[in-house]
Amino acid sequence: MKSKISLFVILFLIPLFTMAQVMKGIEVIAPFSEGLAAIKKGEQWGFINTKGDLIIDFRNDLVWDGTADPSTFGIMGVKYPRFNQGRCLVKKVEEGIPYYGFIDTSGKLVIDYQFLNVAQYDSGHVTGIIFEKVLKGENEFKLKIYDYKFHEVLMDTSGKIIEYLAKPTNIQMTSKRYKTPWLRTKLLNDNLIAVRNEDNSLEIRKITM
């Protein structure tokens, strides 16, 4: 009799354990990358591992554009959130301008929102456009006036700048005039990087460590 009761309890619990692992309401499941896959519910994305466990909870700051062309270099080519070299792009918007940074696989922000455009990590490095905001003074209405300096840089996964590659120009830092600047550099492999010059020609440089 006891064995029959025990068997009944086990059979009763099996569906409960199975149902506890079901994740409902998912609209998009992106391909796995580095053991994690982005999943979309509403306007938010989270990440699951290969066992189906939710590793990073749903959030609305992950970078994606379902209509993007993945062959496009930089932000404009990010179709789904994904991890590369343990880093995933996130975004915040201030005064109508988007700024980009990176989280790690725990969901922690590890590289601050400092990019106006940035590629995905590859071979331990990434290229992106950063800026410096320098206070120049105030105008007659006591409004602060800032000067901006822009740099296209090579950065490692810790956020350390390895090399300054180019100086982007003609970037307007007001929401009405702002347009995401195009990257002029692209990693070719662990040792080489391509840089597009002002005359639209390309040069190949060795990465200096």
C-alpha positions in Angstrom: 0.0 0.0 0.0 2.8 2.4 0.9 4.6 1.7 -2.3 1.4 2.5 -4.3 1.1 5.8 -2.4 4.7 6.7 -3.0 4.4 5.9 -6.7 1.2 8.1 -6.9 3.0 11.0 -5.2 6.0 10.7 -7.7 3.6 10.6 -10.7 1.8 13.6 -9.3 4.9 15.7 -8.8 6.5 15.0 -12.2 4.1 17.3 -14.1 4.8 20.0 -11.5 8.5 19.8 -12.0 8.1 19.9 -15.7 5.8 22.9 -15.7 8.1 24.8 -13.4 10.7 24.8 -16.2 8.4 26.1 -18.9 8.9 29.7 -20.0 5.8 31.2 -21.7 5.1 34.3 -23.7 8.4 34.3 -25.6 8.2 36.0 -28.9 11.7 35.7 -30.3 14.6 33.3 -29.5 17.9 34.5 -30.9 20.7 32.0 -31.9 23.0 30.8 -29.1 26.3 32.5 -28.7 28.9 31.6 -26.1 26.4 29.4 -24.4 23.7 32.0 -24.1 20.7 33.0 -26.2 18.6 36.2 -26.0 14.9 35.8 -25.7 12.3 38.5 -26.2 9.1 39.1 -24.3 7.2 42.3 -25.1 9.8 45.0 -25.6 12.3 43.4 -23.2 15.1 40.8 -23.7 16.7 38.4 -21.3 19.2 35.5 -21.7 18.9 31.8 -21.1 21.7 29.2 -21.0 21.7 25.9 -22.8 19.6 24.3 -20.0 16.9 26.9 -20.4 17.6 28.7 -17.2 17.1 32.5 -17.2 20.6 33.8 -16.5 20.0 37.5 -17.2 16.5 38.8 -16.4 14.4 40.7 -18.9 15.5 44.3 -19.4 14.9 47.0 -21.9 18.4 48.4 -22.5 19.8 45.6 -24.7 20.8 46.7 -28.3 18.8 45.2 -31.2 17.1 46.0 -34.4 15.1 43.2 -36.0 15.4 44.8 -39.5 19.2 45.3 -39.2 21.6 43.9 -41.8 24.2 41.9 -39.8 26.8 42.6 -42.5 26.7 46.3 -41.5 29.6 47.2 -39.2 28.8 48.8 -35.9 25.5 49.5 -34.0 23.5 49.6 -37.2 24.2 45.9 -37.8 23.0 44.5 -34.5 19.9 42.4 -35.2 19.7 40.6 -31.8 21.4 41.0 -28.4 24.3 38.5 -28.2 27.5 38.0 -26.3 30.9 38.2 -27.9 34.0 37.7 -25.8 31.8 37.8 -22.7 30.4 41.3 -23.6 26.9 42.3 -24.7 25.9 45.8 -25.9 23.5 48.0 -23.9 22.1 51.5 -24.5 20.9 54.5 -22.7 19.4 57.7 -24.2 20.1 61.1 -22.7 18.5 64.3 -24.3 17.7 62.3 -27.4 21.2 60.9 -28.0 22.0 57.2 -27.6 25.1 56.1 -25.7 26.4 52.5 -25.7 28.3 50.3 -23.2 28.7 46.6 -22.4 27.5 44.2 -19.7 29.1 40.9 -18.8 27.4 37.5 -18.5 26.1 38.3 -15.1 24.3 41.4 -16.4 26.6 43.9 -14.7 27.7 47.0 -16.6 31.5 46.6 -17.1 32.2 49.2 -19.8 30.4 52.5 -19.3 28.1 54.2 -21.7 30.8 56.1 -23.6 30.3 55.1 -27.2 28.4 56.9 -30.0 29.0 53.9 -32.3 30.8 50.6 -31.6 31.3 47.2 -33.1 31.0 43.8 -31.5 34.0 42.4 -29.6 36.3 40.1 -31.6 39.7 38.6 -30.7 39.6 40.4 -27.4 39.2 43.9 -28.9 36.6 46.3 -30.2 36.6 49.5 -32.1 34.3 52.4 -31.3 33.8 56.1 -31.2 34.1 57.8 -27.8 33.8 61.4 -26.8 35.1 63.9 -24.3 32.7 66.6 -23.0 34.6 69.8 -21.9 33.0 72.8 -20.2 33.9 76.0 -22.1 31.9 78.4 -20.0 28.5 80.1 -20.0 26.6 82.2 -22.4 24.7 85.5 -21.7 21.7 83.4 -20.5 23.9 81.5 -17.9 23.6 78.3 -20.0 26.6 76.1 -19.9 28.5 75.7 -23.2 30.4 72.5 -23.9 33.0 71.5 -26.4 33.2 67.9 -27.6 36.3 65.9 -28.8 35.8 62.6 -30.6 38.1 59.7 -30.9 37.8 56.3 -32.7 39.7 53.9 -30.4 40.7 50.3 -30.1 39.7 48.9 -26.7 40.1 45.6 -24.8 37.5 43.7 -22.8 38.4 45.5 -19.6 37.7 48.9 -21.1 41.3 49.9 -21.5 42.1 52.0 -24.6 44.9 50.3 -26.5 45.2 52.8 -29.3 43.7 56.0 -30.7 42.9 55.3 -34.4 41.1 58.3 -35.9 39.4 61.6 -35.1 35.8 61.7 -36.3 34.5 65.1 -37.4 31.2 66.8 -38.1 29.3 65.1 -35.2 26.5 67.4 -33.9 25.7 66.6 -30.3 22.1 68.0 -30.3 19.1 65.7 -30.6 17.7 67.6 -33.6 21.0 67.4 -35.6 22.5 64.2 -34.2 23.2 61.2 -36.5 25.0 58.1 -35.5 28.5 58.5 -36.8 29.9 55.7 -39.0 32.9 53.7 -37.9 36.0 54.2 -40.0 37.9 51.2 -38.6 37.5 47.4 -38.7 39.4 44.6 -37.0 40.7 42.2 -39.6 42.3 39.6 -37.2 44.2 39.5 -33.9 47.0 41.6 -35.3 45.6 43.8 -38.0 43.1 46.6 -38.4 41.8 48.5 -41.4 41.4 52.2 -41.2 39.5 54.3 -43.8 41.2 57.7 -44.5 39.6 61.0 -45.3 40.1 60.4 -49.1 38.1 57.1 -48.6 41.2 55.0 -49.2 42.0 52.1 -46.7 45.2 51.5 -44.9 46.2 48.4 -42.9 47.8 48.9 -39.5 49.3 46.5 -37.0 47.7 46.5 -33.6 50.2 47.8 -31.0 50.0 46.2 -27.6 
